[in-house]
Amino acid sequence: MKRRSHLTTFTLLTLCLAVFAVSIPAAFGAAREATPFTLKALSGEEVSLSQLKGSPVVLVFFSTNCHFCKQEMPILQKLYEEYALKADLKVFGIAARENPERLKKFASSLGVNFPILLDETGRVFMEYMVMGVPTAFFVNPKGEIADLVIGATSEKALRDKLNSILWYRGLREVEIQNLFKLNQQVTVLDARKSPSNIFSGEQGVVYIAFDDSQIEFSKFDKSKLYLVLADDNQQSLKLCKEMALQGFRRVYFMLHAS
């Protein structure tokens, strides 16, 4: 009887966590490294968290019979589509002991195309101490858990959490003009093959042309705001990732049309 009571209490706690969104600061006040894992995706590809350092990552633990997961997953899909290119955002759904075909139908019914990972033994759920679903972990480019949310929440709340790990992002021309208007100083780092200060008419611009194979980011002030210019988005993201791994959190790059 006593054991049944304990089980009932745990079940009620889990249900409560699933109903009410709970936000907990990283490591309860200090960032901690996200526990590494390697899991197989529905596509058959293996995904290792340790290989994703340099990119912002969202891990959402879910189950196919969770009503609140069905509410949150499409919002995460929207954010994934918005930031996959311009911030190299990675989003992964993680399900424990679920049938792969059921997972495929679940993802398809919600229009979700970010990778779904199979936690076949439930080990990763246990390592991340997941007590209710959905639970979303926000991992910064250095591989640290910046924040988490237990339970379904609003798009605005998810965006706020996401902003804490988007240390770099691509901007189109009109957005760059707004960047200059809203900030007194912007350091422009130009890594293009034919560099030129195309923002010479803007006030507060510090312009630096450099060879991306020789730049030493450690010499720059991490607290300042940077705009990276490169010949393509791939080169821009490479440079932004290098900066993020060194702790730069206010980096933008000029986004090229795809």
C-alpha positions as CSV (number, residue, x, y, z in Angstrom):
1,M,0.0,0.0,0.0
2,K,2.8,2.4,0.9
3,R,4.6,1.6,-2.4
4,R,1.4,2.3,-4.3
5,S,1.2,5.7,-2.6
6,H,4.7,6.5,-3.6
7,L,4.0,5.6,-7.2
8,T,0.8,7.7,-7.2
9,T,2.7,10.7,-5.8
10,F,5.4,10.3,-8.5
11,T,2.7,10.0,-11.2
12,L,0.9,13.2,-10.0
13,L,4.2,15.0,-9.9
14,T,5.1,14.0,-13.4
15,L,1.6,15.1,-14.6
16,C,1.9,18.4,-12.9
17,L,5.3,19.0,-14.5
18,A,3.7,18.2,-17.9
19,V,0.9,20.7,-17.4
20,F,2.8,23.7,-16.0
21,A,5.8,25.1,-17.7
22,V,8.7,25.4,-15.2
23,S,11.8,27.3,-16.1
24,I,15.0,26.5,-14.3
25,P,18.2,28.5,-14.8
26,A,21.2,26.5,-16.0
27,A,22.5,24.2,-13.2
28,F,20.3,26.1,-10.9
29,G,22.3,29.3,-11.1
30,A,25.5,28.3,-13.0
31,A,26.0,26.9,-16.5
32,R,27.2,23.3,-16.6
33,E,28.3,21.1,-19.4
34,A,25.6,19.1,-21.2
35,T,26.1,15.4,-20.7
36,P,27.5,14.0,-23.9
37,F,25.6,11.2,-25.7
38,T,25.4,9.4,-29.1
39,L,22.0,8.3,-30.3
40,K,20.6,7.0,-33.6
41,A,18.1,9.2,-35.5
42,L,15.1,7.9,-37.3
43,S,17.1,8.4,-40.5
44,G,19.6,5.9,-39.3
45,E,22.3,8.6,-38.8
46,E,24.2,8.7,-35.5
47,V,24.2,12.0,-33.7
48,S,26.8,12.9,-31.1
49,L,26.2,15.9,-28.9
50,S,30.0,16.5,-28.5
51,Q,30.4,17.0,-32.2
52,L,27.9,19.9,-32.2
53,K,30.0,22.4,-30.1
54,G,30.0,25.8,-31.8
55,S,26.3,25.5,-32.6
56,P,23.3,26.4,-30.4
57,V,21.3,23.3,-29.6
58,V,17.8,22.6,-28.3
59,L,17.1,19.1,-26.9
60,V,13.4,18.4,-26.4
61,F,12.5,15.2,-24.6
62,F,9.0,14.0,-25.5
63,S,6.6,11.1,-26.0
64,T,4.1,10.4,-28.6
65,N,1.2,10.1,-26.1
66,C,1.9,13.5,-24.6
67,H,-0.8,16.1,-25.4
68,F,1.5,19.0,-24.4
69,C,4.3,17.8,-26.6
70,K,1.9,18.1,-29.6
71,Q,1.5,21.8,-28.7
72,E,5.2,22.5,-28.3
73,M,6.8,20.6,-31.1
74,P,5.3,22.7,-33.9
75,I,6.6,25.9,-32.2
76,L,10.1,24.4,-32.0
77,Q,9.8,23.4,-35.7
78,K,9.0,27.1,-36.5
79,L,12.0,28.3,-34.6
80,Y,14.2,25.6,-36.3
81,E,13.1,26.8,-39.7
82,E,13.8,30.4,-38.8
83,Y,17.3,29.9,-37.3
84,A,18.7,26.8,-39.0
85,L,20.5,28.9,-41.7
86,K,21.1,32.2,-40.0
87,A,22.2,30.8,-36.6
88,D,23.1,27.2,-37.4
89,L,20.5,26.2,-34.8
90,K,20.2,22.5,-34.1
91,V,17.0,21.0,-32.7
92,F,16.6,17.4,-31.7
93,G,13.6,15.5,-30.4
94,I,14.5,12.7,-28.0
95,A,12.0,9.8,-27.3
96,A,12.6,6.9,-25.0
97,R,11.5,3.3,-25.8
98,E,9.3,4.4,-28.6
99,N,8.4,2.5,-31.8
100,P,10.2,4.1,-34.7
101,E,7.2,3.9,-37.1
102,R,5.0,5.5,-34.5
103,L,7.6,8.3,-34.1
104,K,7.6,8.9,-37.8
105,K,3.9,9.2,-38.0
106,F,3.9,11.5,-34.9
107,A,6.5,13.8,-36.4
108,S,4.8,13.8,-39.8
109,S,1.4,14.7,-38.3
110,L,2.9,17.7,-36.7
111,G,5.0,18.8,-39.7
112,V,8.2,18.3,-37.7
113,N,11.3,17.6,-39.8
114,F,14.1,18.3,-37.3
115,P,15.9,15.0,-36.3
116,I,14.2,12.6,-33.9
117,L,16.6,10.6,-31.8
118,L,15.9,7.1,-30.3
119,D,16.8,6.7,-26.7
120,E,16.1,3.0,-26.8
121,T,17.1,2.2,-23.2
122,G,16.0,5.4,-21.6
123,R,19.6,6.1,-20.5
124,V,19.7,9.7,-21.8
125,F,16.4,10.5,-20.2
126,M,17.8,9.3,-16.9
127,E,21.2,11.1,-17.3
128,Y,19.3,14.4,-18.0
129,M,16.9,13.6,-15.0
130,V,13.8,14.2,-17.2
131,M,10.8,13.9,-14.9
132,G,8.1,15.2,-17.2
133,V,7.5,15.8,-20.9
134,P,8.0,17.9,-22.8
135,T,11.3,19.0,-21.3
136,A,13.5,21.3,-23.4
137,F,17.2,22.0,-22.7
138,F,18.9,25.0,-24.3
139,V,22.6,24.3,-24.9
140,N,24.9,27.1,-25.8
141,P,27.7,26.9,-28.4
142,K,30.2,26.0,-25.7
143,G,28.2,22.9,-24.9
144,E,26.8,24.2,-21.7
145,I,23.1,24.0,-20.5
146,A,22.0,27.6,-20.4
147,D,18.4,26.9,-19.4
148,L,15.6,24.5,-19.5
149,V,11.8,24.4,-19.6
150,I,9.7,21.6,-18.2
151,G,6.2,21.5,-19.7
152,A,4.6,23.2,-22.7
153,T,5.1,26.9,-22.9
154,S,4.4,29.8,-25.2
155,E,6.3,30.7,-28.4
156,K,7.5,34.0,-26.7
157,A,8.9,32.1,-23.7
158,L,10.7,29.7,-26.0
159,R,12.1,32.6,-28.0
160,D,13.4,34.2,-24.8
161,K,15.2,31.0,-23.9
162,L,16.5,30.6,-27.4
163,N,18.0,34.1,-27.4
164,S,20.2,33.1,-24.5
165,I,22.1,30.6,-26.7
166,L,22.0,32.4,-30.1
167,W,25.4,34.0,-29.7
168,Y,25.6,34.7,-33.4
169,R,23.1,35.1,-36.2
170,G,22.9,36.3,-39.8
171,L,21.3,39.6,-40.7
172,R,20.0,40.9,-44.0
173,E,20.9,44.4,-45.2
174,V,17.9,46.1,-43.7
175,E,18.6,44.4,-40.3
176,I,22.2,45.5,-40.5
177,Q,21.1,49.1,-40.9
178,N,19.0,48.7,-37.8
179,L,22.0,47.2,-36.0
180,F,24.0,50.4,-36.7
181,K,21.1,52.6,-35.6
182,L,20.6,50.8,-32.3
183,N,24.3,50.5,-31.3
184,Q,26.9,53.2,-30.8
185,Q,29.8,51.0,-31.9
186,V,30.0,48.0,-34.2
187,T,33.3,46.3,-35.0
188,V,33.2,45.0,-38.6
189,L,35.5,42.0,-39.3
190,D,36.0,41.7,-43.0
191,A,37.3,38.2,-44.1
192,R,36.3,38.6,-47.8
193,K,38.9,38.0,-50.6
194,S,38.4,41.6,-51.7
195,P,37.8,43.5,-48.5
196,S,36.4,47.1,-48.5
197,N,34.7,49.2,-45.8
198,I,31.2,49.3,-47.3
199,F,30.0,50.9,-44.0
200,S,32.4,53.9,-44.1
201,G,29.4,56.2,-44.0
202,E,28.1,54.8,-40.7
203,Q,29.0,56.3,-37.4
204,G,30.7,54.2,-34.7
205,V,32.1,51.6,-37.1
206,V,35.5,50.0,-36.3
207,Y,36.6,48.3,-39.5
208,I,39.2,45.5,-39.5
209,A,40.1,43.5,-42.7
210,F,41.8,40.2,-42.0
211,D,42.8,36.8,-43.3
212,D,40.6,34.3,-41.6
213,S,43.4,31.8,-41.3
214,Q,45.5,34.2,-39.3
215,I,43.1,36.1,-37.1
216,E,43.6,35.8,-33.3
217,F,40.2,36.3,-31.7
218,S,41.7,36.2,-28.2
219,K,43.0,39.7,-28.8
220,F,39.5,41.1,-29.2
221,D,37.1,42.4,-26.4
222,K,34.4,39.7,-25.9
223,S,32.0,42.3,-24.5
224,K,31.8,44.3,-27.8
225,L,29.4,43.8,-30.7
226,Y,30.8,42.3,-34.0
227,L,29.6,42.1,-37.6
228,V,31.4,39.5,-39.7
229,L,31.7,39.9,-43.5
230,A,32.7,36.8,-45.6
231,D,32.3,35.6,-49.1
232,D,29.5,33.1,-48.3
233,N,27.4,31.9,-45.4
234,Q,29.5,28.8,-44.7
235,Q,32.6,30.9,-44.2
236,S,30.7,33.3,-42.0
237,L,29.3,30.5,-39.8
238,K,32.8,29.0,-39.5
239,L,34.2,32.3,-38.1
240,C,31.2,32.9,-35.9
241,K,31.5,29.4,-34.4
242,E,35.2,30.0,-33.6
243,M,34.3,33.2,-31.9
244,A,31.4,31.5,-29.9
245,L,33.7,28.8,-28.7
246,Q,36.0,31.5,-27.3
247,G,33.0,33.1,-25.5
248,F,31.9,35.9,-27.8
249,R,28.1,36.4,-27.4
250,R,27.3,39.4,-29.5
251,V,28.3,38.4,-33.1
252,Y,26.3,38.9,-36.3
253,F,27.2,38.2,-39.9
254,M,25.9,39.5,-43.3
255,L,23.6,36.9,-44.6
256,H,23.9,36.0,-48.3
257,A,20.8,35.0,-50.2
258,S,20.6,31.2,-50.6
